[in-house]
């Protein structure tokens, strides 16, 4: 519960040393997530090389300039054929999302920020990372340490949410008991 309470989508980041052991720890944590028939459809590219990070930065939306301060970016990808298809429901995104959740909670336990985001040009990032065409790049995850100050790379709106947790919906707006209504 501590990691769940502490996890936040901070954008104002400071550098952190990225080691091979840290990458293996985060990957192992993600790999422990449940998946349909244990197919484990998720794939991750852990990017820490400054040159490769710079190439990715050029493929991000303008509102994601804050990612330039991340010490690592994780490319999260999967494909439909690697997971269950049950009565028209494709599970690869759901199962991959659970693995990302495990990675994020482990990063939080380690005192890090792992912030998933979607503002990037998929084809361009896939090209930089060498992700095959048949895979879907579902998200990127910025990893760093929460900064004590709010950096100028954030937009004005991002600066506001950095200092105060955005409101969460009350129970009755997203959860029901027995039936809806």
C-alpha positions in Angstrom: 0.0 0.0 0.0 2.9 2.4 0.7 4.1 2.2 -2.9 0.5 2.6 -4.2 0.0 5.7 -2.1 3.5 7.2 -2.9 3.3 6.6 -6.7 2.8 9.8 -8.6 3.3 10.9 -12.2 5.9 13.5 -11.4 7.5 15.3 -14.4 10.1 17.4 -12.6 13.0 14.9 -12.6 16.6 14.8 -11.5 19.2 12.4 -12.7 19.6 9.0 -11.2 22.3 6.4 -11.9 20.9 3.6 -14.1 22.7 0.3 -13.5 22.3 -3.0 -15.2 21.1 -4.4 -11.8 18.4 -1.7 -11.7 17.2 -2.6 -15.2 17.1 -6.3 -14.3 15.2 -5.5 -11.1 12.6 -3.5 -12.9 12.3 -6.1 -15.7 12.0 -8.9 -13.2 9.3 -7.0 -11.3 7.4 -6.4 -14.5 7.8 -10.0 -15.5 6.0 -11.2 -12.4 2.7 -9.6 -13.5 -0.1 -12.0 -14.3 -1.1 -12.6 -17.9 -3.7 -14.7 -19.8 -2.4 -18.3 -19.8 0.9 -16.9 -18.6 1.7 -15.8 -22.2 3.6 -12.7 -20.9 3.2 -10.7 -24.1 5.1 -7.6 -22.9 8.4 -6.5 -24.3 10.6 -3.7 -22.9 13.5 -1.7 -24.3 15.4 0.0 -21.4 17.2 3.1 -22.9 19.9 4.8 -20.9 22.4 5.7 -23.5 22.4 9.6 -23.8 22.7 9.4 -27.6 19.7 7.1 -28.0 17.7 9.1 -25.5 18.5 12.3 -27.6 17.1 10.5 -30.7 13.9 9.7 -28.8 13.6 13.3 -27.5 13.3 14.4 -31.1 10.2 12.2 -31.5 8.2 13.5 -28.5 5.4 16.0 -28.5 6.2 19.5 -27.4 4.3 19.0 -24.1 6.7 16.2 -23.2 9.9 18.2 -23.1 10.1 17.4 -19.4 11.1 13.8 -20.5 14.5 15.3 -21.5 15.5 15.2 -17.8 14.7 11.5 -17.4 17.7 9.2 -16.9 16.0 6.3 -18.7 13.1 5.8 -21.0 11.5 2.4 -21.3 9.8 1.5 -24.5 6.8 -0.8 -23.8 5.6 -2.9 -26.7 3.6 -6.1 -27.5 1.7 -7.7 -30.3 -1.8 -9.2 -30.5 -0.5 -12.6 -31.6 1.4 -13.1 -28.4 -1.5 -13.2 -26.1 -5.1 -14.5 -25.6 -8.0 -13.6 -27.9 -11.2 -14.5 -26.2 -14.5 -13.8 -27.9 -13.3 -10.7 -29.6 -11.2 -9.4 -26.6 -7.5 -9.0 -27.2 -5.6 -9.2 -24.0 -2.1 -8.1 -25.0 -2.6 -4.4 -24.1 -4.3 -5.3 -20.8 -1.6 -7.8 -19.7 1.2 -5.4 -20.8 -0.4 -2.6 -18.8 -0.4 -4.8 -15.7 3.3 -5.5 -16.2 4.0 -1.7 -16.5 2.0 -1.2 -13.3 4.3 -3.7 -11.5 7.4 -1.9 -12.9 6.0 1.4 -11.7 5.3 0.2 -8.2 8.8 -1.3 -8.0 10.4 1.9 -9.2 8.4 3.8 -6.5 9.6 1.3 -3.8 13.2 2.1 -4.9 12.6 5.9 -4.5 12.2 6.5 -8.3 9.6 8.0 -10.6 8.4 5.8 -13.5 6.0 8.0 -15.5 4.3 6.4 -18.5 3.3 8.7 -21.4 1.9 8.6 -24.9 3.0 11.8 -26.5 5.4 10.5 -29.2 5.6 9.6 -32.8 5.2 5.8 -32.7 6.8 5.0 -36.1 9.8 7.3 -35.3 10.4 5.9 -31.9 10.0 2.3 -33.1 12.7 3.1 -35.7 15.1 4.4 -33.2 14.6 1.4 -30.9 14.5 -1.2 -33.6 11.0 -2.5 -32.7 9.7 -4.6 -35.5 6.7 -3.3 -37.4 4.3 -6.0 -36.2 4.6 -4.8 -32.6 2.6 -1.9 -31.1 4.6 0.6 -29.1 2.0 1.0 -26.3 3.8 3.5 -24.1 7.1 5.0 -23.1 8.0 5.3 -19.4 10.3 8.0 -18.2 12.4 7.0 -15.2 14.3 9.4 -12.9 14.2 10.8 -9.4 11.7 13.4 -8.2 13.3 16.8 -8.2 13.1 19.1 -5.2 12.4 22.0 -7.6 10.0 22.4 -10.5 12.0 22.6 -13.7 11.3 25.0 -16.5 10.7 22.2 -19.1 7.2 21.7 -17.7 4.2 23.6 -19.1 2.3 25.9 -16.7 -0.4 23.2 -16.3 2.2 20.6 -15.5 3.8 22.8 -12.9 0.4 23.1 -11.1 -0.1 19.3 -10.9 3.5 18.7 -9.9 3.1 20.2 -6.5 -0.4 18.8 -5.7 -1.8 15.4 -6.4 -4.6 15.7 -9.0 -8.0 14.9 -7.5 -9.1 11.3 -7.7 -12.6 10.3 -8.5 -14.7 9.3 -5.6 -15.8 5.7 -5.2 -19.3 6.2 -6.6 -18.0 7.6 -9.9 -16.0 4.5 -10.9 -16.9 1.6 -8.7 -20.2 -0.3 -8.1 -21.4 -3.1 -5.8 -23.4 -5.9 -7.3 -24.9 -3.8 -10.2 -24.5 -0.5 -11.9 -27.1 2.0 -10.8 
